[in-house]
Amino acid sequence: MLTLIGFDVSNYFNMVKLALAIKGIEYKTDILYPNQTDEYLSKSPMGKVPALATEQGVLTETNVILEYLDEAYPDKPLYPGDAFEKAKIRELVKMAELYLELPARRCHLEAFFGQKVDELTKKEVKRALCKGIEGIARCAQFKPYLAGEQLTAADIVFLYSADLAAAVAGKLFAIDLFEMAPGAKQLMEKLNQREDVIKIAEDRKVANIAFQKYIASLS
Ligand SMILES: N[C@@H](CCC(=O)N[C@@H](CS)C(=O)NCC(=O)O)C(=O)O
């Protein structure tokens, strides 16, 4: 059986969790925070989560894990369509990660952990997030899903990237990112009403108590 390694507060962990739920794949979890121990680095080369332990070995990098799951468990495809349609989904996945998730992450300390981020970083992140959401608005369909009428991996990655990016933009820059991408707010609402997404949010809330204690213990 597959084992998903990571913790329920991690947005990347939750992307994989949602993919597993949508596809109805059975799995176990190994709850673990990112770390640089030799033991974990031998499984996850950068010490990050999530990692997915399969019978053949461990996989890391969320988009890679999502693609693996889709190939190994083809029911309820997350990358449906022909070669071009699949590539369009990958394009959206990559855009959400590169232009929303990663820039927003540079401001997580201030937005979520009460620490200060320097002004230059904030200026860069503000610009990056606005450009990112505008870019996604140009290539997404929002019909109602990012790549059209079917929920795909792009929606999963967008859901757990755009929520944090929007929180950063709202808290630090008083910007409503979703207003810059017509259809995005409705899509987030639709996704957030799903039972599997609600369950993941509940698990996240519970796990956040231990995670905050863990973060406090580090300082
Ligand atoms: N590129 C990785 C990013 C995963 C990631 O950044 N995970 C965070 C937790 S949400 C982490 O492990 N952070 C610890 C670190 O960066 O060392 C992926 O796609 O899975």
The ligand as an SDF file (V2000), in Angstrom:
LIG
                    3D

 20 19  0  0  0  0  0  0  0  0999 V2000
    8.7590   21.3840   -4.6570 N   0  0  0  0  0  0  0  0  0  0  0  0
    8.2290   20.6580   -3.5390 C   0  0  0  0  0  0  0  0  0  0  0  0
    7.8680   21.6650   -2.4530 C   0  0  0  0  0  0  0  0  0  0  0  0
    7.3750   21.0020   -1.1870 C   0  0  0  0  0  0  0  0  0  0  0  0
    7.5300   21.9460   -0.0090 C   0  0  0  0  0  0  0  0  0  0  0  0
    8.0550   23.0470   -0.1160 O   0  0  0  0  0  0  0  0  0  0  0  0
    7.0450   21.4610    1.1420 N   0  0  0  0  0  0  0  0  0  0  0  0
    7.2280   22.2230    2.3360 C   0  0  0  0  0  0  0  0  0  0  0  0
    6.0860   21.9560    3.2990 C   0  0  0  0  0  0  0  0  0  0  0  0
    4.5960   22.6620    2.6870 S   0  0  0  0  0  0  0  0  0  0  0  0
    8.5250   21.7810    2.9770 C   0  0  0  0  0  0  0  0  0  0  0  0
    8.8160   20.6060    3.0140 O   0  0  0  0  0  0  0  0  0  0  0  0
    9.2820   22.7500    3.4920 N   0  0  0  0  0  0  0  0  0  0  0  0
   10.5270   22.5000    4.1450 C   0  0  0  0  0  0  0  0  0  0  0  0
   11.7160   22.9310    3.3410 C   0  0  0  0  0  0  0  0  0  0  0  0
   11.5510   23.6720    2.3520 O   0  0  0  0  0  0  0  0  0  0  0  0
   12.8190   22.5570    3.7110 O   0  0  0  0  0  0  0  0  0  0  0  0
    7.0100   19.8380   -3.9650 C   0  0  0  0  0  0  0  0  0  0  0  0
    6.4810   20.1080   -5.0560 O   0  0  0  0  0  0  0  0  0  0  0  0
    6.6050   18.8930   -3.2770 O   0  0  0  0  0  0  0  0  0  0  0  0
  1  2  1  0
  2  3  1  0
  2 18  1  0
  3  4  1  0
  4  5  1  0
  5  6  2  0
  5  7  1  0
  7  8  1  0
  8  9  1  0
  8 11  1  0
  9 10  1  0
 11 12  2  0
 11 13  1  0
 13 14  1  0
 14 15  1  0
 15 16  2  0
 15 17  1  0
 18 19  2  0
 18 20  1  0
M  END
$$$$
